[in-house]
Amino acid sequence: MRTLAVYALAAGCEIGGCFAFWAWLRLGRSALWTVPGTAALLAFAWLLTRADAAFAGRAYAAYGGLYIGAALLWAWTVE
C-alpha cells in the first residue's frame, strides 16, 4: 500500500512538473512556472528512490500503470 501511494505521488509530480515546463514554453506562461516545475520533478525523482529496489522490475511496471491512470486523470481535470 505504501508503494502504491509513493507511485501515485511520483506520477502526479512527474506530470505536474512536465506540464509546468510545457506551459512556459508552449503556452507562453511566465518563466516562474519553472520554479514549481523543477520542485515537482525533483520530488518525482526522490519519490522513486523510496520504492523497494529488490522489486524494481515489477515496481517500474506498476508505476507505468499508475502513470497512465494519472495522465488520464490530469487530462480530464486540468486540460
Contacts in CASP RR format, 6 or more apart in sequence:
PFRMAT RR
TARGET T0000
AUTHOR 0000-0000-0000
METHOD contacts of the structure
MODEL  1
MRTLAVYALAAGCEIGGCFAFWAWLRLGRSALWTVPGTAALLAFAWLLTR
ADAAFAGRAYAAYGGLYIGAALLWAWTVE
3 51 0 8 1.000
3 52 0 8 1.000
3 59 0 8 1.000
3 62 0 8 1.000
4 62 0 8 1.000
4 66 0 8 1.000
6 47 0 8 1.000
6 48 0 8 1.000
6 50 0 8 1.000
6 51 0 8 1.000
7 47 0 8 1.000
7 51 0 8 1.000
7 59 0 8 1.000
7 62 0 8 1.000
7 63 0 8 1.000
7 66 0 8 1.000
7 67 0 8 1.000
8 66 0 8 1.000
8 70 0 8 1.000
9 43 0 8 1.000
9 47 0 8 1.000
10 43 0 8 1.000
10 44 0 8 1.000
10 47 0 8 1.000
10 48 0 8 1.000
10 63 0 8 1.000
11 63 0 8 1.000
11 64 0 8 1.000
11 66 0 8 1.000
11 67 0 8 1.000
11 69 0 8 1.000
11 70 0 8 1.000
11 71 0 8 1.000
12 40 0 8 1.000
12 44 0 8 1.000
12 70 0 8 1.000
12 74 0 8 1.000
13 40 0 8 1.000
13 41 0 8 1.000
13 43 0 8 1.000
13 44 0 8 1.000
13 47 0 8 1.000
14 40 0 8 1.000
14 41 0 8 1.000
14 44 0 8 1.000
14 67 0 8 1.000
15 67 0 8 1.000
15 70 0 8 1.000
15 71 0 8 1.000
15 74 0 8 1.000
16 37 0 8 1.000
16 40 0 8 1.000
16 74 0 8 1.000
17 36 0 8 1.000
17 37 0 8 1.000
17 38 0 8 1.000
17 40 0 8 1.000
17 41 0 8 1.000
17 44 0 8 1.000
18 41 0 8 1.000
19 74 0 8 1.000
19 78 0 8 1.000
20 33 0 8 1.000
20 34 0 8 1.000
20 36 0 8 1.000
20 37 0 8 1.000
20 40 0 8 1.000
21 33 0 8 1.000
21 34 0 8 1.000
21 37 0 8 1.000
23 29 0 8 1.000
23 33 0 8 1.000
24 30 0 8 1.000
24 31 0 8 1.000
24 33 0 8 1.000
24 34 0 8 1.000
48 63 0 8 1.000
51 59 0 8 1.000
51 63 0 8 1.000
52 59 0 8 1.000
END
